[in-house]
Structures are given as structure tokens and as C-alpha cells.
Amino acid sequence: MEGEAPSFPVLIYDIKNNKKYEIRNIFYDVQYDTNNGNNLIAVIDNAIYKINEYQRTGFANRQLLYTGENVRYPKFVPDKNAISFTQKDKLTYYDLDTKKLIVIAKLLLPGYDWLDSDTVLFTEVDNSESLNIMAYKISNNKTYVFKKDAAYPSLSYNKKFLAYQRGNVRNVVYIEEINGSHRKSVRVNSIGLLPYKPSSDANYLIGAMYYAGHADVVIINVTNNKIRKIFPGIFPSVLDWKE
């Protein structure tokens, strides 16, 4: 999560033990590695790094993956030696073995996520100004509508649940099974809830509730809509949840 310059604190919350940790460093847009949860990916000064030997007190063993101007929001691609990121508002795929770059789409709105090793989901505005979640397949270079009248896709770490919003309603998040019909929803009494991430069992949602002048990072019990404020006064650039 981003903090005030020049330091970008990574804020960590242990939900089981109700403990908070803060690591001040120059990392930002930090995300877990979907292929190995002990690793992270982050941006440092226009470069994307893999960070392993993750510890509560700091990070070690940085590995440079890509350097480029205005890189943001990096992610590891599931089950592949590849990463994705945005660069000058363009969603980009980068094969770490071949060094091949594929520009997937121009992102008019933030937020994207990988459904599987071949499919990435992102938001697009169509000709009627409606928001749709689009899917792009690496294998055949094809883009199609994944979910109409929906936006800001975010998948659980295990890729079993998808969270998204509908239309221009920003204070309601829907969570549904990828391979099932079960769907839940969360509503908050604020201007909006973004970014957000569902837990791997879809029982909880971490998100940023934002108001006119500030935001709070919260964890919401999806069953009873009970809200636990974990980082007040913080508006994160990204949120992630490993378990």
C-alpha cells in the first residue's frame, strides 16, 4: 500500500492473530506471487522486482525482472514464468524466458487480474459508455466480453472467487464462484469501496472504504456485513490477500 513520499510503507495485517506490521521501504504496488506465496512482486524506481525471503522486518534477495518507464501494478502470471504490468496505461504481458512483450489493451480504468495462466480480466468502456469485464487470451490473442455491466475484477488468491462491481455503483461488491452459481454481495455506507480482494473462501473481503476526504482499509465479514477497520486513514494503491 502506498504511503507519503519519500517512503512507501508496506502494511501487513495478520487476521488470525489480529496483529499489524509496517515495513517502510521504497517498494510500492506490492503483490503476492500466485506461484509461490513466499515471494512478492513490487515496483522500485521504474523497475519491477521479485522479492523473496519475505520477513516481518523487511525484504531480501531482490531479483530484477523488468525495467521501463511508468511501470505500475505488476503481477505474476499463474503457472508461467511471466509477469504483467501497466506501462503508460497499457496492460502488458512479459515472458521472462523469451523477453517477449505483448501489449494486451489500453486500460482506461485501473484494476486487472489473472483468471488462469492464459486469461487476464480487465475493465473496458464500450461504445454506449457501459463498463464490461473483458477477457484476453494469450494463446490466441483474442479478447471477448467476460461479464457485461461489470467492472474492476479481483480474484481470490486460489482463483476460485471473483469480486466485481456493477454499473456505476461503487459501494457494492459482488463475489461469485468461478465454477459455480453461488454469489454474495457486500454493501458499505461510503462513497465507494475500491480496491478490494476476496479471501480464498469468499467469507471475507478486504477493501478501501473511501469518503469525500479520506479512506479506511477494512475487512468485511461477507456473511453478516460486519466491518473491521484495520488501517484507518489509508488509501492504498493495491491490496492483496494470500490466504
RAFEN-V903265 format. One record per backbone hydrogen bond with DSSP energy under -0.5 kcal/mol. CO is the residue of the C=O (numbers start at 1). NH is the residue of the N-H. If there is no record, write none. Layout:
# RAFEN-V903265
co=CO nh=NH
co=CO nh=NH
This chain:
# RAFEN-V903265
co=4 nh=7
co=7 nh=9
co=8 nh=25
co=9 nh=11
co=10 nh=23
co=12 nh=21
co=13 nh=15
co=14 nh=18
co=14 nh=19
co=19 nh=14
co=21 nh=12
co=22 nh=24
co=23 nh=10
co=23 nh=25
co=25 nh=8
co=28 nh=43
co=31 nh=41
co=32 nh=34
co=33 nh=36
co=36 nh=33
co=36 nh=39
co=38 nh=54
co=39 nh=33
co=40 nh=51
co=41 nh=31
co=42 nh=49
co=43 nh=28
co=46 nh=68
co=47 nh=44
co=48 nh=65
co=48 nh=66
co=49 nh=42
co=50 nh=63
co=51 nh=40
co=52 nh=60
co=55 nh=58
co=58 nh=55
co=60 nh=52
co=61 nh=52
co=63 nh=50
co=66 nh=48
co=68 nh=71
co=70 nh=88
co=72 nh=86
co=75 nh=84
co=77 nh=80
co=80 nh=82
co=81 nh=96
co=81 nh=97
co=82 nh=77
co=83 nh=94
co=84 nh=75
co=85 nh=92
co=86 nh=72
co=87 nh=90
co=89 nh=91
co=89 nh=107
co=90 nh=87
co=91 nh=104
co=91 nh=105
co=92 nh=85
co=93 nh=102
co=94 nh=83
co=94 nh=96
co=95 nh=99
co=100 nh=95
co=102 nh=93
co=102 nh=104
co=105 nh=91
co=105 nh=107
co=106 nh=108
co=111 nh=123
co=113 nh=115
co=113 nh=121
co=118 nh=138
co=119 nh=115
co=119 nh=116
co=120 nh=136
co=121 nh=113
co=122 nh=134
co=124 nh=126
co=124 nh=132
co=126 nh=129
co=130 nh=126
co=131 nh=150
co=132 nh=124
co=132 nh=134
co=133 nh=146
co=133 nh=147
co=134 nh=122
co=135 nh=144
co=136 nh=120
co=136 nh=138
co=137 nh=141
co=137 nh=142
co=142 nh=137
co=144 nh=135
co=144 nh=146
co=147 nh=133
co=147 nh=150
co=149 nh=167
co=151 nh=165
co=154 nh=163
co=156 nh=159
co=160 nh=178
co=161 nh=156
co=162 nh=176
co=163 nh=154
co=164 nh=174
co=165 nh=151
co=166 nh=169
co=168 nh=170
co=170 nh=193
co=171 nh=188
co=173 nh=186
co=174 nh=164
co=175 nh=184
co=176 nh=162
co=177 nh=180
co=182 nh=177
co=184 nh=175
co=186 nh=173
co=188 nh=190
co=192 nh=210
co=195 nh=208
co=197 nh=206
co=199 nh=202
co=203 nh=222
co=203 nh=223
co=204 nh=199
co=205 nh=220
co=206 nh=197
co=207 nh=209
co=207 nh=218
co=208 nh=194
co=208 nh=210
co=209 nh=216
co=210 nh=191
co=210 nh=192
co=214 nh=211
co=215 nh=234
co=216 nh=209
co=216 nh=218
co=217 nh=230
co=217 nh=231
co=218 nh=207
co=219 nh=228
co=220 nh=205
co=220 nh=222
co=221 nh=225
co=226 nh=221
co=227 nh=229
co=228 nh=219
co=228 nh=230
co=231 nh=217
co=231 nh=234
co=234 nh=236
